[in-house]
Amino acid sequence: MDKVDKIIKKIIDFRRARDWEQFHNPKDISLSLVLEAGEVMEHFQWKNKEEVEEYVKTNKEEIGDELADVLYWIILMGYDLDIDIFDALDKKIKKNEEKYPVEKAKGKHTKYNKL
C-alpha cells in the first residue's frame, strides 16, 4: 500500500469510526470543501505581499492544517463518487498542457481562449 492509499484508508476509517457517512453527501461535502478553502483564504486576507511573506514564516502549521482540511474533503468526495482524484488530476494537467502550450502561455496569465 503506497502513501496515498494509506491516507485514503485513514480518512475513510476516521469517518467510519464516527458513523459520519450518514451526514456525507456530495452537496454537504462540497460545502465543507468551500468552507475550508475560505479558512485558507482568511490567513491572507488584508495582507500585502510583505505581510504575507512574514505571516507564512510564523504560521505554516496553521496554514498547513487548513490545506489538509481542504485535501481531506477533496479525497473524501473523490472516494464517495468513485473518482480517483489523483488520476483525475493527471488527466487535468494533460488537458491544461494542451490548452496552455508553453510557446503561447509562458509568462502570461491570459485565459486559454485568448492566447
FENMO-V793325 format. One record per backbone hydrogen bond with DSSP energy under -1.0 kcal/mol. NH is the residue of the N-H (numbers start at 1). CO is the residue of the C=O. Records with the same first field share a line. If there is no record, write none. Layout:
NH=CO, CO
//
This chain:
6=2
7=3
8=4
9=5
10=6
11=7
12=8
13=9
14=10
15=11
16=12
17=13
19=16
20=15
23=20
24=21
29=25
30=26
31=27
32=28
33=29
34=30
35=31
36=32
37=33
38=34
39=35
40=36
41=37
42=38
43=40
44=41
45=41
47=44
52=48
53=49
54=50
55=51
56=52
57=53
63=59
64=60
65=61
66=62
67=63
68=64
69=65
70=66
71=67
72=68
73=69
74=70
75=71
76=72
77=73
78=74
79=75
80=76
81=77
82=79
83=78
85=83
88=84
89=85
90=86
91=87
92=88
93=89
94=90
95=91
96=92
97=93
98=94
99=95
100=96
104=101
105=101
106=102
108=105
114=111
115=112
//
